[in-house]
């Protein structure tokens, strides 16, 4: 548009000088053409960075152009760039008034340039062209505003979606960490407390037994320290960090959970075809075993527990069975409620610190597309069975 303005301005000046070599108006036409060109070039400096003085600048340009048209009608062609400049600069009503003024001056100038009489084409063409140009500009402006509004809504929606995803991710990570802490550190601390209480009760009468309890508590504390360091590193179970696989980790877990009055045995059936289990699957099964054995130790009153790991073609199954007092699965408790029948008031008070039980196991299994079943009855022990597909692709639970 700027290039068109200067081309039309130069063409109008050349036409005037060719038709009127140097009449009495020639000097004024040349000076006003230079002033009009200077105003157009200096527009950024005159209007400022925010363009607050742009209407004043446009008024000065139009005033100089009007004088030029009166002196030399050929300058009427410069109205087209001025029309679009006015539509971009002024409010709608003021812009329509400017368009009408420009059209009137163009019609008058073209009639003066005609050879004789009133030319109906020159009379109707400028208003028609101005109307079409205005309609096209207004339509394009509305489309641009609509597109801008849509882009703004899209950006806002994307920001809201990103914020929602961040919140959901934060909540999911908090839940995952709470399950990790429950299945490792909290259970380890609970075992240490029970062992230290037992040591305190037998310290005077059976010092050797008490020292054994203390050594076992120290071993559990050492393992918990390794788990805590593993949390800081990558949140993978410490028993799996040595690369021995799930079977070795379950054997180590059974050794820690075995204590006077409770024997934990491990059975491995089948072979890990194709190599080790995926880390998410092995980690989830180990955490489930830890949670189930913690419930057996604290609430079942069992003397023996069996951990069986079975490798099938496309899935792996972990069973934890005990000969304890059992409970009624039909009224399986939620978080914070008793997880076994026959709990004493002391074990019931522990629920606030335990926090998670079977619901946490179900969450781990569901995250990896597996199933968890619980078979139990009062007085008949409990069997917890978790089946997971071998090709789980979820992140480390």
SEBA-611262 format. One record per residue: x, y, z of N, C-alpha, C, O in turn. Coordinates in steps of 0.05 Angstrom, whole numbers, plus 5000, padded with zeros to 4 digits. Layout:
<pts>
XYZXYZXYZXYZ ...
</pts>
This chain:
<pts>
501749765000500050005000501750255000501150454987 503950255015505750485015507050524987507150744977 507850304974509050334947507050434928507650604911 504550344930502450444912501950744915501550894896 502050834940501651114945503851284931503151484918 506351204935508551364922508451344892509151544878 507751114881507551094852505351274841505751414822 503051274855500851444846501551744849500851914832 502851814871503652084876505552184854505352404844 507552014848509552094827508152114800508752294784 506351914794505051924768503252174765503152294744 501852244786500152484786501852734781501052914766 504152754795505952984792507053004763507053214752 507852774753508852774725506752854706507253014687 504352754709502152824691501553124692501153254672 501553234717501053524719503253684705502653874691 505753604709507953754696507953724666508753914652 507053494656506853464627504653624615504953744593 502353634629500053794618500354094623499354254608 501754154645502054444652505054484658505854474681 506654544637509554554640510554714664512154604680 509654944668510255094693508355324695509155554691 505955264702503855464705504255604732506155554747 502455794737502655944762502255764786503055834809 501055524782500555344805502755134808502854984827 504655124789506654914788508254894814508754684824 509155124824510855124848509355014872510454864887 506855104875505255004897504754704895504754554916 504254604871503754314868506254154875506053954888 508554254866511054104872511654114902512353914914 511254354915511754374944509854204960510654064978 507254204952505354044967505753744963505253584981 506653674939507353384934509653294952509653084963 511653474954513953414972513053395001513853215016 511253585009510253575037508653325042508953195063 506953245023505353005026507152755028506752575044 509252745011511052515012512552515039513052305050 513452755048514852765074513052675097514052535115 510552765097508752675118508352375118508252245139 508252255094507851965092510351815102510151615116 512651925095515151795103515651825133516551635146 514952055145515452105173513252015191513152085215 511351865181509051765197509851635223508751695243 511851445223512551315248513551515270512851485293 515151715262516151905281513952085291513952175314 512052155273509952345281507952215299507152335319 507151965293505051835309506151715335504651665353 508851665337509851545361509651245360508451125342 510851115381510850825381508150705385507450495374 506450835401503750725407501650835387499350755388 502451015369500651115349498351285359496251295347 498751415382496551585393495951825375493751915375 498051925361497652165344497052095315497252265298 496351845310495851755283493451905270493651975247 491251935284489052095272489852375264488952475243 491452505281492352775274494052765248493752935231 495852575247497552545223495752495198496252605177 493752325201492052265178490452515170490052565146 489552675189488252915182489953105166489053235147 492553135174494353305160494853205131494853355112 495152935128495552825102493152875084493452955061 490752825095488252865079487953165071487153225049 488653345090488353625084490253715061489453855043 492753625062494653685040493653565014493853684993 492653315015491653184991489253334979489053364955 487453434996485153584986486053834972485053904950 488053974983489054214969490254144943489854284923 491753924942492953834917490853764896491153834873 488753634904486553564886485253814875484553834851 484854014892483654264882485554394862484554504842 488154394867490054514848490554344823490754444801 490654074827491253894805489453654808490153474825 487253624794485353394797486653124793485552924803 488953114779490152844774491052714800491352464800 491452864822492252744847490052594861490352484883 487652594849485352454861485852154863484752024880 487652044845488151754846489551674871489451434878 490851854885492151784910490151724933490951654955 487551744927485551694948485351404956484551344979 486151224938485850934945487550864969486450744988 490150914969491750854993490751005018490750895040 489851255014488851405037486351285048485851285073 484651165031482151035040482850805059481650785080 484750625051485350405069486750495094486350375115 488350705092489650815116487550915136487850875160 485551055125483351155143481750935155481050945179 481250715140479750495151481350355174480150255193 483950345171485650215192485950395216486350295239 485750655213486450845234484050935250484250945275 481851005237479651135250477550935260477450705250 475851025278473550855286471650825262471850975243 469950625263468250555240466750795228466750845204 465350945245463651175235465451395223464851495202 467551465237469451665226470651575201471151735182 471251315198472451215174470451225151471251295128 467951175155465951195134465651485125465251535101 465751675144465651955136467952025118467652165098 470351935126472751995110472551865082473251995062 471451625080471151495054469251655037469651695013 467051755049465151925033466452175023466052255001 468052305040469352555032471352495009471452644990 472852285012474752214991473252154965474152234943 471052014966469551944942468452204929468552224904 467452394945466452644933468652794919468252884896 470952814931473152964918474152814893474852944874 474252554894475052404870473152444847473952484824 470452434853468452474832468752754820468752794796 469052954838469353234828471853264811471753394790 474053134820476553164804476353024777477253124757 475052784777474852644751472952784732473352784708 470952904743469153064725470553304713470153374690 472353414729473853644719475853554697476453704679 476853304700478753204680477453104655478753074634 474853054656473452964632473353184611473453414618 473153104586473253304564470953484563471253724556 468653394570466253564570463853434580463453194575 462153574594459653464604460053284628462353244637 457953174636457952994659458152704649456552614633 460152574658460652294650459352114672460452104694 457251974666455951804686457751584697457551514721 459551484680461451274690463251394712463651274733 464451624706466151754725464651844750465751884771 462051884747460351974769459751734788459551774812 459351504777458551274793460851094801460650954821 462951094785465150904791466550954817466950764833 467351194824468851234849467251154874468351014891 464651234877463151134900462850834901462950714922 462550714877462250424877464850284885464850094901 467150384874469650274882470250314912471250124925 469550544922469950604951468250414968469150314988 465750374959463950194974465049904974465049774995 465949814951466949544949469449514966469749314981 471249704964473749694980473149695010474449555025 471249865018470549875046469349615056469949515077 467549495039466249245046468349025049468248865068 470149015030472248805031474048845056474648645070 474749085062476449135085474949065111476148935128 472449145113470949085138470648785141470848685164 470048645119469748355121472348225130472448045147 474548305117477148195124477848255153479048095167 477148495162477748575190476148405210477148315230 473548355203471948175220473047895221473147765242 473847795198475047525197477647515214478047325229 479247725212481647735228481147745258482447605273 479047905265478347925294477247655304477947565326 475647525287474547265295476847055298476846895316 478747065279480946875280482646935305483646755318 483047185311484647265335483247165360484547065378 480547195361479047095384479346795387479646685409 479146655364479446365365482246275375482446095391 484246415365486946355374487346405403488646255418 486146635413486346695441484946475458486046395478 482546385449481146175463482745915463482845775483 484045865440485645615438488045625457488645435471 489345855458491645885476490745855505492045725521 488445985512487445965539486745675546487245575568 485445545527484645265532487045085535487144915553 489145125519491544965521492945015548493944835561 492945265557494145325583492545195606493745085624 489845205604488245075624488644775624488744645645 488744655600489244375598491944295609492244095623 493944455603496644405614496644425644497944255658 495244625655495044645684493644415697494444315718 491444325683490044085694491743835693491743685712 493243805671494943565669497143575691497843375702 498143825696500243845717499043775744500343635760 496643875749495343805775494843505777495443385798 493743385756493243095757495842945760496042745775 497943025746500542895749501642915777502742725787 501243155789502243195816500743015836501942885853 498042995832496442825850497242535846497442385866 497542445821498342165816501042105828501441895839 502942295825505542245837505442235867506842075880 503742405879503442395908502342125917503242005937 500342025902499141765909501241545906501441365923 502741565885504841355880506941365902507741155913 507841605910509741625931508641525958510041395973 506141585963504941495988504841185989505441076010 504241055966504240765966507040655969507540465983 509040785956511840705959512740715988513940535998 512140946001512940976029511540776047512740666065 508940736042507440536058508640256056508940116075 509240176030510039906026513039856034513939626034 514440066041517340026047517940156074518240006094 518240416075519140546100517240506123518040436145 514640556117512640526139512540246150512440206175 512540046132512539776142515039696156515039556177 517339796146519839746160519839866188520739736207 518840116191518740236217516840096236517440066259 514639996224512739836241514139586251513739506274 515639446233517039206242519139266263519339116283 520539486260522539556280521239616307522239526328 518939746306517639806331516739556346517139516370 515639366330514739116342517038956353516938846375 519338946338521638806348522838936373523638796392 522939196373524039336396522239306421523239276443 519639306417517739256439518138976450518138926474 518438776431518938506440521638486455521738336475 523638626445526238616459526038736487527238646506 524438946489524039076516522738886535523338876559 520738726525519338546543521038316552520738206574 522938236535524637996541527438066550529137886553 528038316553530738396559531838286585534138196586 530138286605531038186632531137886633533037766644 528937756623528737466626530237316604531437116611 530237406580531537266557533337466542532537556521 535637536553537237746540538237656513538437826495 538837396508539737316482537537356461538037456439 535037286468532837336450532437626445531837706422 532637796465532338086462534438196443533938366426 536938096447539038196429538538116400539038256381 537437876397536637786370534637966357534738036334 532638046373530638236363531938506355531238626335 533738596371535138846365536738826340536739006323 538138596336539738566312537838556287538538666266 535638416290533738416267532638696261532438766238 532038846282531039116278533239286264532639456247 535739246272537939396260538139326230538739496213 537839066224537938976196535739106180536139196157 533339116191531039246177531639546174530939656153 532739666194533439956192535440006170535240196155 537439826167539339846146538039826118538639976100 536239636116534739606091533039846085532939936062 531739956105530040196101531840426092530940596075 534240446103536040656094536740626064536840826050 537140376056537640336027535240406010535540515988 532840346020530440416006530140716003529440825982 530740856025530541156025532441266004531741455990 534941166004536841255984535941195956536341355937 534640965953533640895926531341075918531141145894 529741165936527641355930528841605918527841715898 530941705931532241945922533341905894533342095877 534341665888535641615862533541575840533541735821 531941365841530141305819527541175828526041085811 527041155854524641035865524240745857522040645859 526340605850526140315845526640165871528240265887 525439935875525939785900528839715903530139645883 529839745927532739685931533339395926535539335917 531439215932531938925928532338855898533638655892 531239025880531538975852534039115840534739065817 535239285855537539445845539939275839541639345822 540239045853542538885849542538725823544538605816 540238715809540138575784539538275787539738135767 538738185811538237895815535537805806535037565805 533737995800531137915791529137905814529837935837 526537855806524437855826524637615845524037645869 525437385835525637155852527537205875526937135898 529937315869531837375890530837585909531337565933 529437785899528337995916526237875935526137955958 524537695925522437575942523737395963522837385986 525937265956527337095976528537275998528337206022 529737495991530737686011528537796028528837826052 526237856016523937966031522937756051522437816074 522737496042521837286060523737256084522837206106 526337276079528237256100527937476121528137426145 527337716112526937936131524337906147524237966170 522237806133519637786146519437546165517837546183 521137346160521037106178522037186205524137316208 520637106225521337166253520336946271518836776262 521136946296520036746314516936746314515736956320 515736526307512836506306511736546278509336496274 513336626259512436656231514636566212516836666212 513936366196515736266176514636336148512336276142 516336466132515536546105517136386085519636396085 515836236067517136076047516536196019514436316015 518436156001518236255974518336015954520135845957 516536015935516535805914516535955887514936135882 518235865869518335975842517535745822518735535822 515535795806514535605787514835725759514135945754 515935565741516435655714518935815712520235865733 519635905688522036055684521336315670519336335656 522936525675522536785662523436765633525736805626 521536695616522136665588523036935576521737135581 525136925560525937165546527437355563527837585555 528237265587529837455603528337545628526337425635 529237765640528137855665525337985660524738055637 523737995681521238135679521638435675523638535684 519738565662520038855660520038985687518738895706 521639195690521939325716519239415729518939375753 517339525713514839605726513339365738512239375760 513439135724512038895733513438785758512038735778 516038755757517538645780517238835804516838735827 517339095800517139285822514339265835514139265859 512239255818509539235829509138985845507938995866 510038755835509638505849511138505875510138395895 513538615875515038625900513638795921513538725945 512539025912511139205931508639065941507939085965 507238915924504838775933505638555953504238525973 507738415948508638215968509338345994508738236016 510738575994511338716018508838796034508738756058 506838906020504438986033502938756044501938766067 502738536029501238296038502638176063501238096082 505238146062506638026085506538206109506538106132 506538466105506238646128503538606141503338606166 501438566126498738516137498738246152497538216173 500138046140500337786153501737816180500837706200 503937956180505537976205504038136226504238066250 502638346219501438526239498738436247497938496270 497138306230494338276236493237996233491237926245 494637826217493437556212493737356234492137176237 495837386251496337196272497136926260496536716272 498536926237499236676223501936576233503536726244 502336316229504936186236506536136211509036126213 505336106188506736056163505436226141503036276141 507036296122506136446098507736336075510136286077 506436316052507736216028507436426005505236515999 509636485993509736675970510436505945512636385944 508536495926508936335902508936515878507036665873 511036505862511336655838511236465814512836285812 509236495797508736315774509036475748507636675744 510836375731511236495705509636345684510136105680 507836475671506336355649507236475622509136625622 505836405601506736495574506636805572508536925563 504336915579503937205575503437365600502837605599 503637235623503237375648504737235671505737015668 504937375693506237275717504337305740502937505742 504137095757502237095779503737065805505536905808 502937235824504137235851501937165871499837305872 502336955887500436875907501736895934504036805938 500337015954501237035981499136905998496937016001 499736676010497736536027498736506055501136476060 496936526074497636496102495536326116493336286106 496236226140494436056155493336216179492836096201 492936476176492036636198489136626203487736446193 488136836217485336836225483436906203481036856205 484437026181482737096158480837316164480837436186 479137376144477137586147474937546126475237366109 473037716126470837696106471337886083471038126087 472037786059472637966037470138126028470538336015 467738036034465338186026465238456038464038636027 466438486062466438756075469338856076470238946097 470738826054473438916052473639216059472139376047 475339286078475439566087476739746067478239666050 476240006071477540206055479940306070480640196092 481340506059483740606073483140696101481140836106 484840606119484540696147482740516164482640556188 481440306152479740126166481339866170483339816157 480339686189481739436193481939266168480039266152 484139116164484538956141484538656148485038496130 483838586172483738306179481738276202481438456218 480538036203478737986225480237956251482537876251 478838016273480037956299482138146307483838076324 482138396297484238586305483738676334481438696343 485838716347485738826374485639126374486239246353 484839256395484839546395487639666389487739876377 489839516398492439626392492939626362493939826351 492339406348492739396319490839586305491539696284 488439616315486639806303487740086304487340246285 489140156325490340426327492440466307493140696301 493540246297495740276277494740366250496340446233 492140356245491240406218491840686208492240726184 491840876227492441146218495141176206495641356189 497141016216499841036205500240856181501940906164 498640636179499040446157498040576131499340566111 495640696132494740866110493640716086491440776077 495140516075494340366051494440066057495939976074 492839916042492739626045492039506018493339545998 489839356018488839235993488239445972488739395948 487139675979486639875958489139965943489140005919 491439985958493940055944494839835926495839885904 494439575934495139355916493439365891494439325869 490839405895489039415871489839645852489739615828 490739865863491540095846493940025830494140085807 495939885843498339805828497639615806498639645783 496039415812495339215792493739335769494239285745 491839515775490139635755491839815736491239825712 493839945747495540125731497039965710497640075689 497539715715499039555695497239365680498239185666 494639395683492739235667492438955678491738775662 492938905704492638635715490138605732488338775732 490038385748487738335765488838255793490938135795 487238315813487938245841485438105853483238225852 485837865864483637725877484437655905486837605911 482437665923482937605951480937385959478537415956 481937165970480336945980480936906009483236856017 478836926025479236906054476536846067474436886056 476636746091474336706108475236706137477536626142 473536786155474436796183475336516193473836326191 477736516203478836266214480136086193481135876201 480236156168481235986147483636106131484335996110 484836306141487036426127486236596104483936646099 488336696089487836886067489736826044492036756049 488736856020490436825996490037075979487737145971 492137225974492137455957493537385931495837295932 492237415908493337335882493337575864491237705859 495737635853496037855833497037745807499137605807 495637795786496437705759496937955741495238125739 499337965730500038195713501038095686502437895684 500338245664501438175638504438235638505338435650 505938075624508838105624509638355609511638485616 508138435588508938665572507538915581506439065564 507538975606506439235616508139455607510639445608 506839675598508339905588508040145605509040365599 506740115628506340345646508940415659510740235661 509240665670511740735684511940575710510140445718 514240595721514840455746512740525767512540755774 511240325778509140395797510240485824508740545842 
</pts>
